[in-house]
Amino acid sequence: MKTDELRDAYLSFFEEKGCIRRPSDVLVPNDPTVLFTPAGMNQFKNEFLGIGKLEFTKATTCQKCLRTGDIGNVGVTAYHHTFFEMLGNFSFGDYFKREAIHWAWEFLTDKKWLGLDGDRLTVTVYLDDDEAFGIWENEIGLPKNRIKREDEYENFWPAGAPTEGPDGVCGPCSEIYYHPPTGGKEVEIWNLVFTQFNRVGNPPDNLKPLPMKNIDTGMGLERTAAVLQGVESNFEIDTLKPLCETVGDVLGVKYNFGGEHGRAMRRIADHVRAVTMCVHENVLPDNKEQGYVVRQLLRRAVLESYLIGKQEPVLHQLVPKVVELLGKPYPELKETVGSVQSAIQEEENAFLDTIERGLNRFERCLDGAKSSGIISGKDAFQLHTTDGFLYELTDALAARHNLKVDRIGFDKLMEEHGIISNAGKQKSVMAEGPLDAIRKTSGGTEFLGYEATSAEGKVVGIIAEKQLVDEVTEVGHRDVIAVVMDRTPFYAESGGQVGDIGSLTADGIEFVVQDTQKDGDLWLHIGHLKQGKLEVGQTLTAEVDGERRDAIRRAHSATHLMHHALRETLGENATQRGSKVQQDELRFDFAHKKPVSPEELRRIEDMVNSHIANGNDVATDLMKIEDARAKGAMALFGEKYPDLVRVVSMGDYSIELCGGTHLSNTGQVGVFKIIAEEPVAKGVRRLVAYTGEKAIEESRKKEELLRELMLELKVSAPEDLIRKVQSLQAELKDTKKKLSDQMRQSVGDEVDTLLQNAEKVGDVAVITFQPENVDKDVLRDYADRLRTKQKAAVLLAAEIDGKVALLAAVSKDLVKQGVNASDCVKAAAKLVKGGGGGRPDLAEAGGKDPSKISEALKAGAEFYRSKLG
C-alpha cells in the first residue's frame, strides 16, 4: 500500500466510525507551550480541556508534525524524523477504551483495510490498567504473553506524570507493535492514549478521574507505510526513498542505504523536507525561536553535503522533489516552490561563506589541541557561536586530524549562555490559564466590527497583573488591565492589521482602550480605567475610534491592491512573507532576491492608483475554504483558517482570504504612495507605503522641502536644482583638490619631524600618527615618504566624514623579516569597530568609532614592537 493510500484509508475508516475529518493544523500553532506542532492532539486542546462549545465529539486527522528532540538519531535509526505525519483519532467525552482498542485492531487486521497478520502484533498497557488489559485479552483475544505491562515512564502520557507531573490532564497508554516476518526489530506503530485523569499535586491520590474521558491516538504514517511496504526503514518508503536518491543525484554520489554516505544523505533528505515545509509556511531561517530551528536544520544538511564534498549550494535543488512527493495531501506546496528554493539557497550561500571564514580559527584551534589531543569546549563554543561553525563540523574535521572535542564542556557553555535549555521546563500543553477559565464560563467573544463601530456588550472577565479579578476601581488600580467582553465592535490585532482603540463606557465609568488583542476566540480590550468602578457582569458601550479605523481600512484595502500589483510586476514567486497595516500606513514583506527597481516601483504604484481611480466595489463573502481556493483566493501560508473563510474581492483582479476590515469601494483609498523599498532578511524585501491623508501629508512635506532647497540654492524653478547642485559639487571637488595639494606641500616638513621623533626598535622607526583634515590620498603620501626615507613601520589614522580611515605601511626589507602591514591594520581596526586588509607592505582599513583612534594607534605600535622585538 502506497503512503498516500494509507493516509486516505485511515481517514476514511474513522469517518465511517462517525469521526469528523479535520484538516492538519499549521506547523507553528498559536500555542505558547510549543515551538512547532509536535502531535495531532495539539489542535484539540480546548476540546480536551472542555473549553467552549463542542462542535463535534470525535475527530480524525493527519497532522503535519515537527520534533527535534531526537535529531541526533535522524538517518541513524530506521524511524526517526524531524518532519513527519501523524495519523490520529480523537474522542472528547464520546467513545473510550473499548471502541479505541477494537477500532485500532479492526483497521490493522481487517483485509478491507490494512490486512496485517494479527499474530505479528503485540501490545503494551500501563502497569495497573486492568481495563485495557482485559479488553485486549478477553475481547480482542490476544494471549497474555503478547500483552506486556509497562511503568509510567513507558505507558503513561505525559511520561512519568503520576509521580513527576506536570499537573493537568493525563492518562495511561496502550501501544501496538508489529513484528516483521524477517525477524527484525519490532516497530511501534500506534499509541492509544486514554486521558481519564486530572493530576493535582503529589502522590498518592493525586490522579482525579475526569468527568469527561477522552481518547487521543497517534499512528506514525511513515512507520506504518514501512511495515505495509515490507521495508526496514521509513527512508525506504515510496515518499522518502526517491528523495534520498535525488540527494544522491545533486551530490553526484549514488544513494545506497548501507553505503558510506547513506546516513548523511538520509539526514539531508529529512532536514530539507522539514525546512521546505517550514519555509512554505513563512518560517524563515533566523536566530530566534522557530527560525533558529529552521536555520540549524538547514545548516546541518549543508554540513553533511560539505563533508561529502559539495562546497557549493545544491540543496535548494531538492525542493521540487519534496513538493512532488508531498503534492497529493498538500497541493498548496506547488505555489511557493520558487520562493522556498530562493530562501534555502540564500541560507546555503551564507553558511558556506561562514565555513570558509571559520576555517582560519579552526586551524588555530588545531594548533592548540595538538599537545592534548582535544579541542576544548571553549574553542568549540566560540567556533559555534561567534563563527557559526556548527559543533558537528568541528567534531567531523577534528576527527580527520585524530583529535576529539570536549562535548561536555561545549554543552555546559551552551547551557550557561541560554542557547540550549533544560528539557522539562516547558509548560504543559494542557495547562490552563485565566483566559481558559473565561472560555469555560462564557465562551468566545462575538465580533461585530464588520457592521458597526459602536455596540453594547457585557464584561465577562477582567485580568489585572495576570490574574482574574471580579472588579477594578480607578482609585485602587492604575496599571494596564485587560477587559474581555461577550461581544464587541473592536478589531483585535491579527492578519497584520493592528488592533482598534477607543473607549468602554457606562454611567460614571470610562475605560480607555489603548489596544485590542486576541487570544483564540477571546478579544482583550487593553488599557486604563479612567473613571469609576469596573465589575464583571456590567453592560458597557464599546466605541471604536472611527477616524482611525477608517484610516486603517484605507491602508488594508490598499495592501490587497499592492499585493496584486506586486505579483503582476515581479511574478508569482513574490509571495507574501508578512505585513503590518496601521493608520494610513502599510508595510508588506515578500520573497524577492534583489531590490525592486525604480521602474518596477513606479509600475506598482501606477497600477494601484489606477485601481483606486476605477472605484471598484469591495465585496466580502463567507464560503467554505475549498470553494475559496477553487475561486482563486490567495491565502497566507502558515495561517490557520476556519472551515468558513472570509473572501475579500476587489473588482475581478484581487481575491484574498482576509479577516480584516475593509472599504466598500477602492476609490475610498484616495491616494497611494510608496515611500520605501528595503531588505529585511536574505531573500525578503519590504515595501512601505502611505494612503489617504498620510500620503497627502507626505507629498506636502516633500513640496515644502523642495521650496526650501530652491530658496537656499537661489534657483527659481525645480528643474534648475540639479544643475545648481552639479555646479556646487564641481566647485567643492576643485576646492578639495587645491586643499589636498597644499597639504602635500606641507607633508615633506612633517615627515622629517616624524622621523626625528620616532620610536626606534633596532634600526627601524616605528611611527603612529593622526594628521588633521586630510583625505586618503594624503595618508598614502605620508606613508610612501616615511618608508622610503628610512626603514620604517607606519600606522596612520584619520577621521574622514565621521568615520575612521587607517593605513599601515612597512619598508620592503621588513616584509622579508615577517612584519606584515595587513596584520597590523586588522589588529588596529578591531578597536574602531571596523576591518580591512591589503598587501604585506601596504594595507588599509575602515572603522565606525573615531573616539578609539588613539587606542587603535597604540595597538598598531604594540603589534610592530612584538614583530620587531
C-alpha positions in Angstrom: 0.0 0.0 0.0 1.4 3.4 -1.0 1.8 6.1 1.7 -0.9 8.3 0.1 -3.3 5.3 0.0 -2.6 4.6 3.7 -3.4 8.2 4.7 -6.7 8.2 2.8 -7.6 4.7 4.2 -7.1 5.7 7.8 -9.1 8.9 7.5 -11.9 7.1 5.6 -12.1 4.3 8.2 -12.6 6.7 11.1 -15.1 8.8 9.1 -17.1 5.6 8.8 -16.9 5.4 12.6 -18.5 8.8 12.9 -15.4 10.9 13.3 -15.2 14.3 11.7 -12.3 14.6 9.3 -10.4 17.8 10.3 -7.5 19.4 8.3 -4.0 19.4 9.6 -3.1 22.3 11.8 -0.2 24.6 10.8 3.3 23.7 11.8 3.6 26.8 14.0 0.4 26.7 16.1 -1.0 29.6 18.2 0.2 28.0 21.4 3.0 29.4 23.6 3.8 26.0 25.1 5.3 24.6 21.8 7.5 26.0 19.0 6.1 23.6 16.4 3.1 21.2 16.3 4.5 18.0 17.9 1.4 15.8 17.7 -2.1 15.5 16.4 -3.8 16.3 19.7 -2.4 19.9 19.9 -5.1 21.5 17.8 -7.8 20.0 20.1 -6.5 21.5 23.3 -9.8 23.3 24.0 -11.9 20.2 23.3 -9.7 18.1 25.7 -10.0 20.8 28.4 -13.7 21.2 28.0 -13.3 24.9 27.0 -16.0 26.4 24.8 -18.8 24.8 22.9 -18.1 21.4 21.4 -18.8 21.5 17.6 -18.1 17.7 17.4 -17.3 15.0 19.9 -15.0 12.8 17.8 -12.5 13.6 15.1 -9.7 12.2 12.8 -6.7 13.9 11.3 -3.4 13.6 9.5 -1.3 16.1 11.2 2.0 17.7 10.0 4.4 17.5 12.9 8.0 18.6 13.6 10.2 17.5 16.5 13.9 17.9 17.1 14.3 16.2 20.4 15.9 13.1 18.8 17.7 15.0 16.0 20.9 13.0 16.6 19.1 9.8 15.6 17.8 11.1 12.2 19.3 9.0 9.5 20.9 6.6 12.0 17.8 4.7 13.2 15.2 3.3 10.9 12.3 5.5 12.1 13.3 8.9 13.5 12.4 12.1 11.6 12.2 15.8 12.2 9.2 16.5 10.0 6.7 13.6 9.9 2.9 13.0 9.6 0.8 11.6 12.5 -2.5 9.9 11.9 -4.9 10.3 14.8 -8.4 9.7 16.0 -9.8 11.6 19.0 -12.8 11.5 21.4 -14.0 14.3 23.6 -16.3 12.6 26.1 -17.6 10.3 23.4 -16.1 6.8 22.8 -13.4 5.4 25.1 -11.1 2.5 25.6 -13.3 -0.3 24.3 -14.0 1.4 20.9 -10.5 2.8 20.6 -8.9 -0.7 21.0 -11.5 -2.5 18.9 -11.3 0.1 16.0 -7.5 0.0 16.1 -7.4 -3.8 15.8 -10.1 -3.7 13.1 -8.2 -1.2 10.9 -4.9 -3.0 11.3 -6.1 -6.6 10.7 -9.3 -6.4 8.5 -8.5 -7.3 4.9 -10.8 -4.4 3.8 -8.2 -2.0 5.4 -4.6 -2.9 6.2 -4.9 -6.7 6.5 -1.9 -7.2 8.8 -1.4 -10.6 10.3 -2.7 -10.3 13.9 -0.2 -12.9 15.1 2.5 -10.4 14.4 1.0 -7.7 16.7 1.8 -7.3 20.4 0.6 -4.6 22.8 1.6 -2.9 26.0 -0.6 -1.4 28.7 0.0 0.7 31.8 1.1 -1.3 34.8 -2.3 -1.2 36.6 -4.7 -0.6 33.7 -6.6 -3.8 34.1 -9.5 -2.4 32.0 -7.3 -2.1 28.9 -5.6 -5.5 29.6 -9.0 -7.1 29.9 -10.2 -5.7 26.6 -7.1 -6.9 24.7 -7.3 -10.4 26.3 -11.0 -11.1 26.6 -12.5 -9.2 23.7 -9.7 -9.0 21.1 -8.4 -12.4 22.0 -4.7 -11.7 22.5 -2.9 -14.2 24.7 -1.4 -12.9 27.9 2.1 -13.4 26.7 1.5 -10.8 23.9 0.2 -8.2 26.4 3.0 -6.5 28.4 2.5 -4.2 31.4 4.9 -1.2 31.5 5.5 1.5 34.1 4.5 5.2 34.0 7.6 6.2 32.0 6.8 3.8 29.2 3.0 3.7 29.2 1.6 7.0 30.6 1.1 10.4 29.0 2.8 12.6 29.7 5.7 10.2 30.7 6.1 9.9 34.4 3.1 12.1 35.1 1.7 10.3 38.2 5.0 10.8 40.1 6.7 13.8 38.5 3.9 15.7 36.8 3.1 18.1 35.3 -0.3 18.8 36.8 -3.2 18.6 34.3 -4.9 16.2 32.0 -3.2 12.8 31.7 -3.8 9.1 31.3 -2.5 5.6 30.6 -1.4 4.4 27.2 -1.6 1.2 25.2 1.0 0.8 22.4 0.7 -1.6 19.4 3.9 -3.2 18.0 4.4 -5.0 14.7 7.0 -7.8 14.5 8.3 -8.2 10.9 8.5 -11.7 9.3 12.2 -11.1 8.6 12.8 -11.3 12.3 13.9 -7.7 12.5 13.3 -5.3 15.4 9.7 -4.8 16.5 8.1 -1.5 15.4 5.8 0.7 17.5 3.1 1.8 15.0 0.2 3.1 17.2 -0.2 4.6 20.6 -3.6 4.8 22.2 -3.8 7.4 25.0 -6.7 7.2 27.4 -6.9 10.7 29.0 -9.0 9.9 32.0 -7.3 11.8 34.9 -6.5 15.2 36.1 -3.3 15.3 38.1 -3.3 17.6 41.1 -0.4 17.7 43.5 1.9 14.9 44.5 1.1 11.2 45.1 -0.7 9.4 46.5 -4.3 10.1 45.5 -3.2 12.9 43.1 -4.9 11.4 40.0 -8.5 12.6 40.0 -11.0 11.0 37.5 -12.1 13.4 34.8 -15.9 13.9 34.4 -15.4 13.6 30.6 -12.9 10.9 29.5 -11.1 11.4 26.2 -9.2 9.5 23.6 -6.0 10.7 21.8 -4.3 8.2 19.5 -1.4 8.5 17.1 -0.2 6.3 14.3 3.0 7.2 12.6 2.2 7.5 8.8 5.8 6.8 7.7 6.4 3.9 10.2 3.2 2.1 9.2 3.9 2.7 5.5 7.3 1.0 6.0 5.5 -2.0 7.6 3.0 -2.3 4.8 5.7 -1.9 2.1 7.9 -4.5 3.7 10.9 -2.3 4.2 13.1 -2.0 7.3 13.3 1.8 7.4 11.0 4.8 6.8 13.6 6.1 4.4 12.9 3.2 2.0 9.1 4.0 1.6 7.7 5.5 -1.6 7.6 9.1 -0.3 11.2 9.1 1.0 13.4 6.8 -0.9 13.0 8.8 -4.2 14.1 11.9 -2.2 17.2 10.1 -0.9 18.0 9.1 -4.4 17.6 12.7 -5.6 20.0 13.8 -2.9 22.5 11.4 -4.5 21.8 13.0 -7.9 22.6 16.5 -6.7 25.6 15.4 -4.8 27.0 13.2 -7.6 27.1 10.2 -5.2 24.8 7.2 -5.7 22.5 6.6 -2.8 22.8 3.3 -1.1 21.1 2.6 2.3 24.1 0.8 3.7 26.7 2.8 1.7 29.4 5.1 3.1 27.3 8.2 2.8 23.9 6.6 3.3 23.3 8.1 6.8 24.4 11.6 5.8 22.1 11.5 2.7 19.1 10.4 4.8 19.8 13.3 7.1 19.9 15.7 4.2 16.6 14.3 2.8 14.9 14.6 6.2 16.2 18.1 7.0 15.5 19.6 3.6 12.0 18.1 3.7 11.4 19.7 7.1 12.8 23.1 6.0 10.7 23.1 2.8 7.5 22.6 4.9 8.6 25.4 7.3 9.6 28.0 4.8 6.4 27.3 2.8 4.6 28.4 6.0 6.7 31.6 6.2 9.1 30.3 8.9 12.4 31.6 7.5 15.9 30.8 8.8 16.6 33.2 11.7 18.4 33.5 15.0 15.5 33.0 17.3 12.6 30.6 18.1 11.2 28.7 15.1 13.6 30.4 12.7 16.6 29.3 14.7 15.4 25.6 14.4 15.0 26.0 10.7 18.4 27.6 10.3 20.1 24.8 12.3 18.3 22.1 10.4 19.3 23.5 7.1 22.9 24.1 8.2 23.2 20.6 9.4 22.1 19.4 5.9 24.6 21.8 4.2 27.3 20.5 6.6 26.6 16.9 5.5 26.8 18.0 1.9 30.0 19.9 2.5 31.7 16.9 4.2 30.7 14.6 1.4 32.5 17.0 -1.0 29.9 19.6 -2.3 31.3 23.0 -1.4 28.7 24.9 -3.4 24.9 25.4 -2.8 23.0 22.5 -4.2 20.3 21.5 -1.6 17.7 24.0 -2.9 17.5 21.7 -6.0 15.7 19.2 -3.8 12.7 21.3 -3.2 10.8 20.3 -6.4 11.2 16.7 -5.4 9.9 17.3 -1.9 6.9 19.1 -3.4 6.3 16.3 -5.9 6.3 13.6 -3.2 4.0 15.6 -0.8 1.9 17.1 -3.5 -1.2 15.0 -3.1 -2.0 15.8 0.5 -0.6 19.3 0.3 -1.1 20.7 -3.2 -0.6 24.2 -2.0 3.2 23.5 -1.8 3.4 24.0 -5.6 2.6 27.7 -5.2 5.8 28.5 -3.3 8.4 26.3 -4.9 10.4 29.3 -6.3 10.4 31.4 -3.1 11.2 28.3 -0.9 14.2 27.5 -3.2 15.4 31.1 -3.0 15.3 31.2 0.8 17.2 27.9 1.1 19.8 28.9 -1.5 20.4 32.2 0.3 21.0 30.3 3.6 23.2 27.8 1.9 25.4 30.6 0.5 25.6 32.3 3.9 26.6 29.1 5.7 29.2 28.1 3.1 30.7 31.6 3.5 30.7 31.1 7.3 32.5 27.8 6.9 35.3 29.3 4.8 35.7 32.2 7.2 35.7 29.9 10.2 38.4 27.6 8.9 41.2 30.0 9.9 40.0 30.0 13.6 39.6 26.2 13.4 43.2 25.9 12.2 44.4 27.9 15.2 42.3 25.6 17.4 44.1 22.6 15.9 47.5 24.1 16.8 46.4 24.5 20.4 45.0 21.0 20.6 48.0 19.0 19.3 49.6 18.5 22.7 46.4 17.4 24.5 44.6 15.7 21.6 41.4 17.5 22.5 39.8 20.7 21.1 38.5 22.5 24.2 34.8 23.1 24.8 35.5 26.8 24.9 37.1 26.7 21.4 34.2 24.7 20.1 31.7 27.1 21.7 33.4 30.1 20.2 33.5 28.5 16.8 29.8 27.6 17.1 28.5 31.0 18.4 31.0 33.5 17.0 31.8 32.0 13.7 28.6 30.0 13.0 30.9 26.9 12.8 28.5 24.1 13.9 29.8 21.8 16.6 29.2 18.9 14.2 31.6 20.5 11.7 34.2 21.0 14.4 33.8 17.4 15.5 34.0 16.0 12.0 37.1 18.0 10.9 38.8 17.2 14.3 38.3 13.5 13.7 40.2 13.9 10.4 43.2 15.1 12.4 42.8 12.2 15.0 41.5 14.8 17.6 38.5 14.8 19.9 36.3 17.7 21.0 35.2 18.3 24.6 31.5 17.9 24.2 30.7 18.1 27.9 32.5 21.5 28.1 30.7 22.7 25.0 27.3 21.7 26.2 27.9 23.4 29.6 28.8 26.7 27.9 25.8 26.4 25.7 23.5 26.0 28.7 25.2 28.8 30.7 24.6 31.2 27.8 21.0 30.1 27.4 21.4 28.7 23.9 20.2 25.3 24.9 17.7 24.9 27.7 16.8 22.2 30.1 14.2 19.8 28.9 11.4 19.5 31.3 11.0 23.3 31.9 8.5 23.6 29.1 5.0 24.3 30.2 2.5 21.5 29.8 0.5 21.7 26.6 -2.6 21.0 28.7 -2.0 23.8 31.2 -4.9 26.2 31.8 -4.7 29.9 32.2 -7.1 32.7 33.3 -8.4 33.1 29.8 -9.4 29.4 29.7 -11.5 29.9 32.8 -13.4 32.7 31.0 -13.9 30.4 28.0 -15.4 27.7 30.1 -17.9 30.0 31.7 -18.7 32.4 28.9 -17.5 31.1 25.6 -15.8 33.3 23.0 -16.3 36.9 22.0 -18.7 37.8 19.3 -17.1 40.3 16.8 -19.5 42.9 15.5 -16.9 45.2 13.9 -17.6 44.4 10.2 -21.0 46.1 10.5 -20.6 48.6 13.4 -18.1 50.7 15.4 -20.3 51.0 18.4 -22.2 48.4 20.4 -23.2 47.2 23.8 -21.5 44.3 25.5 -21.2 42.5 28.8 -18.0 42.3 30.8 -17.2 38.6 31.2 -13.7 38.9 32.5 -11.1 41.3 33.9 -7.4 40.5 34.0 -5.1 42.5 36.2 -1.5 41.5 36.9 -2.1 38.3 35.0 -4.9 37.3 37.4 -8.6 37.1 37.0 -10.3 39.7 39.2 -14.0 40.5 39.8 -13.6 44.2 39.9 -11.2 47.1 39.5 -11.5 50.7 40.7 -9.8 53.8 39.2 -8.5 54.8 42.7 -7.2 51.4 43.6 -5.7 50.3 40.3 -4.0 52.4 37.7 -2.0 49.8 35.9 -2.8 48.4 32.4 -5.6 45.8 32.6 -7.5 43.7 30.0 -11.3 43.6 29.8 -13.0 40.7 28.0 -16.5 41.3 26.6 -19.1 38.8 25.3 -19.5 41.0 22.1 -17.5 43.9 20.7 -17.0 46.1 17.6 -13.3 46.4 18.3 -11.0 44.6 15.8 -8.3 42.6 17.6 -4.8 42.6 16.1 -4.4 39.8 13.6 -3.6 39.1 10.0 -1.2 42.1 10.1 -3.9 44.6 11.0 -3.3 46.5 14.3 -6.0 46.4 17.0 -8.6 49.2 17.4 -8.5 51.8 20.1 -11.5 53.7 21.7 -13.5 53.5 24.9 -15.8 51.4 27.1 -18.3 53.5 28.9 -21.4 53.5 31.2 -22.8 55.8 33.8 -19.8 57.0 35.8 -17.4 54.6 34.1 -14.8 55.3 31.5 -12.2 52.8 30.3 -9.7 53.9 27.7 -8.9 51.1 25.2 -5.3 51.6 24.0 -5.1 48.3 22.1 -7.1 45.3 21.3 -5.5 41.8 21.2 -6.9 38.3 20.5 -6.3 35.1 22.4 -8.0 32.3 20.4 -11.7 33.3 20.4 -11.4 36.0 23.1 -11.0 39.7 22.5 -8.9 41.6 25.1 -9.5 45.3 25.4 -6.2 46.6 26.9 -6.0 49.9 28.6 -6.6 52.0 31.7 -9.7 52.6 33.9 -10.0 56.4 33.8 -13.1 56.8 35.9 -15.4 54.7 38.1 -15.6 51.0 39.1 -15.4 48.2 36.6 -17.1 44.9 37.5 -17.7 41.5 35.8 -21.3 41.4 34.6 -21.6 45.1 33.8 -23.0 46.2 30.4 -20.8 48.8 28.7 -21.0 50.7 25.4 -17.9 49.9 23.3 -17.0 52.8 21.0 -14.2 52.4 18.4 -12.2 55.4 17.3 -13.9 55.6 13.9 -11.5 58.1 12.2 -8.5 55.8 13.0 -10.5 52.7 11.9 -11.2 54.4 8.5 -7.5 55.2 8.0 -6.7 51.5 8.8 -9.3 50.3 6.3 -7.8 52.5 3.6 -4.3 51.0 4.3 -5.6 47.4 4.4 -7.6 47.6 1.2 -4.6 49.2 -0.5 -2.4 46.3 0.8 -4.5 43.9 -1.3 -4.3 46.2 -4.3 -0.5 46.4 -3.9 -0.1 42.6 -3.4 -1.9 42.1 -6.7 0.2 44.7 -8.5 3.4 43.3 -7.0 2.8 39.8 -8.3 1.8 41.2 -11.7 5.1 43.1 -11.8 7.6 40.7 -10.2 5.9 37.3 -10.8 4.2 34.6 -8.8 7.3 33.9 -6.7 6.9 37.3 -4.9 5.0 35.5 -2.2 3.9 37.3 0.9 6.1 36.9 4.0 4.3 39.2 6.4 2.5 42.6 6.7 1.6 45.3 9.1 -1.4 47.6 8.5 -2.0 50.7 10.6 -3.4 54.2 10.3 -2.9 55.2 6.6 0.3 53.2 6.5 1.2 49.7 5.3 4.3 47.5 5.4 4.5 44.5 3.2 7.2 41.8 3.2 7.6 39.5 0.2 10.1 36.9 -1.2 12.4 38.5 -3.8 16.1 38.1 -4.4 17.0 41.6 -5.5 16.0 45.2 -4.9 12.8 46.3 -6.8 13.9 48.8 -9.5 12.6 52.4 -9.7 10.8 51.4 -12.9 9.1 48.4 -11.2 8.1 50.6 -8.2 6.5 53.2 -10.5 4.6 50.4 -12.3 3.3 49.0 -9.0 2.3 52.4 -7.7 0.6 53.4 -11.0 -1.3 50.1 -11.1 -2.6 50.6 -7.5 -3.6 54.2 -8.2 -5.3 53.1 -11.4 -7.5 50.6 -9.4 -8.2 53.3 -6.9 -9.3 55.7 -9.7 -11.6 53.0 -11.2 -13.6 52.9 -7.9 -14.3 49.1 -8.0 -16.6 47.6 -5.4 -15.0 45.7 -2.5 -17.1 42.6 -1.8 -16.8 40.2 1.1 -18.3 36.6 1.1 -18.3 33.7 3.6 -17.6 30.4 2.0 -16.0 27.0 2.5 -12.2 27.0 2.4 -12.2 24.6 -0.6 -14.6 26.8 -2.5 -12.5 29.9 -1.8 -9.4 28.1 -3.1 -11.3 27.0 -6.2 -12.3 30.6 -6.8 -8.6 31.5 -6.8 -8.4 33.3 -3.4 -4.9 33.9 -2.2 -4.0 32.8 1.3 -1.1 33.4 3.6 0.6 30.0 4.1 1.2 29.2 7.7 -2.1 30.8 8.8 -4.8 28.6 10.2 -8.1 29.2 8.6 -11.6 28.1 9.8 -13.9 25.9 7.8 -15.8 29.0 6.7 -13.5 31.8 5.5 -14.0 35.4 4.6 -13.1 36.2 1.0 -12.4 39.8 0.1 -12.7 40.6 -3.7 -11.8 43.9 -5.4 -13.0 44.1 -9.0 -12.0 41.0 -10.9 -8.3 41.2 -10.1 -7.8 40.8 -6.3 -9.2 37.9 -4.4 -7.8 37.1 -1.0 -8.7 35.3 2.2 -8.8 38.0 4.9 -10.4 38.6 8.3 -9.5 42.3 8.4 -11.7 45.4 8.0 -12.0 46.9 4.5 -13.6 49.7 2.5 -16.7 49.3 0.4 -15.1 50.8 -2.8 -11.4 51.1 -3.9 -11.9 54.8 -4.6 -12.1 55.4 -0.9 -8.4 54.8 -0.6 -7.9 58.2 -2.1 -4.1 58.2 -2.8 -1.4 55.5 -2.7 2.3 56.4 -2.4 5.3 54.0 -2.0 7.8 55.7 0.3 10.4 52.9 0.9 11.8 49.7 -0.5 14.3 47.9 1.6 15.7 44.5 2.6 14.6 42.8 5.8 16.2 39.4 5.5 18.1 37.3 2.9 15.7 36.9 0.0 13.0 39.0 1.6 12.2 42.7 0.6 9.8 45.2 2.2 7.6 47.9 0.7 6.3 50.7 2.9 3.5 52.9 1.6 1.1 55.6 2.7 -2.5 56.0 1.8 -5.2 58.8 2.2 -4.3 61.7 4.5 -0.8 60.4 5.3 0.1 60.1 1.6 -1.1 63.7 1.0 0.8 64.9 4.1 4.0 63.2 2.8 3.6 64.9 -0.6 3.2 68.3 1.1 6.4 67.7 3.1 8.4 67.0 0.0 6.9 70.0 -1.7 7.9 72.2 1.2 11.4 70.7 1.2 11.7 71.4 -2.5 10.7 75.1 -1.9 13.3 75.4 0.9 16.0 74.0 -1.3 15.1 76.4 -4.1 15.4 79.3 -1.7 18.6 78.1 -0.2 20.3 77.4 -3.5 18.7 80.6 -5.1 17.0 78.9 -8.1 13.7 79.9 -9.5 12.5 76.5 -10.9 12.7 73.0 -9.6 14.3 71.8 -12.8 17.3 74.1 -12.1 18.1 72.3 -8.8 20.1 69.5 -10.5 22.2 71.9 -12.5 22.9 74.0 -9.4 23.9 71.0 -7.3 26.2 69.7 -10.0 27.8 73.1 -10.2 28.4 73.2 -6.4 29.8 69.6 -6.4 32.3 70.6 -9.1 33.3 73.6 -7.1 33.7 71.6 -3.9 35.8 69.0 -5.7 38.1 71.7 -7.1 38.4 73.2 -3.6 39.3 69.8 -2.1 41.9 69.2 -4.7 43.6 72.6 -4.0 43.5 71.9 -0.3 45.0 68.4 -0.9 47.8 69.9 -3.0 48.6 72.4 -0.2 48.6 69.5 2.3 51.0 67.6 0.2 53.4 70.6 0.1 53.5 70.6 3.9 53.8 66.8 4.2 57.6 66.9 3.5 58.4 69.1 6.5 56.2 67.0 8.8 57.7 63.7 7.6 61.2 64.9 8.7 59.9 65.8 12.1 58.1 62.4 12.5 61.3 60.5 11.6 63.4 62.6 14.0 61.0 61.9 16.9 60.1 58.3 16.0 60.5 55.4 18.4 63.3 53.1 17.4 63.3 49.3 17.6 66.7 48.4 16.5 67.3 50.3 13.3 63.5 50.6 12.5 61.5 53.7 13.0 58.0 52.8 14.5 55.6 55.7 13.6 52.0 56.1 14.5 50.3 59.4 13.7 46.9 61.1 13.2 47.1 64.1 10.8 44.2 66.5 10.7 41.9 67.5 7.8 43.4 65.0 5.3 42.0 62.6 2.8 43.1 59.0 1.9 45.5 60.3 -0.8 47.4 62.4 1.7 47.6 59.4 4.1 49.2 57.4 1.3 51.6 60.2 0.6 52.7 60.3 4.2 53.3 56.5 4.2 55.3 56.4 1.0 57.6 59.3 2.1 58.1 57.8 5.6 59.1 54.3 4.5 61.3 55.4 1.5 63.3 57.9 3.6 64.1 55.4 6.3 63.4 51.8 7.3 60.0 52.3 8.9 56.9 50.6 10.2 54.0 53.1 9.9 50.4 53.2 11.1 48.3 56.4 10.2 44.8 57.2 11.1 42.4 60.0 10.2 38.8 60.9 10.8 37.1 61.4 7.4 33.4 62.3 7.2 32.8 60.9 10.7 34.4 57.6 10.0 37.9 56.2 10.6 40.5 55.6 7.9 43.5 53.5 8.8 46.6 52.9 6.7 49.6 50.7 7.6 52.8 50.6 5.6 56.2 49.0 6.1 59.5 49.2 4.2 60.1 46.3 1.7 63.0 44.9 3.8 60.7 44.4 6.8 58.3 42.3 4.8 61.1 39.8 4.4 61.5 39.8 8.2 57.9 38.8 8.6 56.5 42.3 9.5 53.0 42.4 7.8 51.2 45.7 7.3 47.9 43.8 6.7 48.0 42.1 10.1 48.8 45.4 11.8 45.9 47.3 10.2 43.5 44.4 11.1 44.6 44.5 14.7 44.0 48.3 14.9 40.7 48.2 13.0 39.1 45.9 15.7 39.4 48.7 18.2 37.5 51.2 16.0 34.8 48.7 15.1 36.0 48.1 11.6 38.0 45.8 9.4 40.2 45.7 6.3 43.4 44.4 4.9 45.7 44.5 1.9 49.3 43.7 0.8 52.1 42.8 3.3 53.7 46.2 2.6 50.6 48.4 2.4 47.1 47.9 3.8 44.0 49.9 4.6 41.0 49.6 6.9 37.9 51.5 7.9 36.1 51.9 11.2 33.0 53.3 12.8 34.3 54.7 16.1 36.6 57.8 15.8 36.8 58.1 19.6 39.0 55.0 19.7 41.6 56.2 17.2 44.3 56.7 19.9 43.8 53.2 21.2 44.0 51.8 17.7 47.3 53.6 17.1 48.7 52.2 20.4 47.6 48.7 19.3 49.4 49.1 16.0 52.6 50.3 17.6 52.5 47.3 20.0 52.0 45.0 17.1 55.1 46.4 15.4 57.1 46.1 18.6 56.2 42.5 19.0 57.2 41.6 15.5 60.5 43.7 15.6 61.5 42.7 19.2 
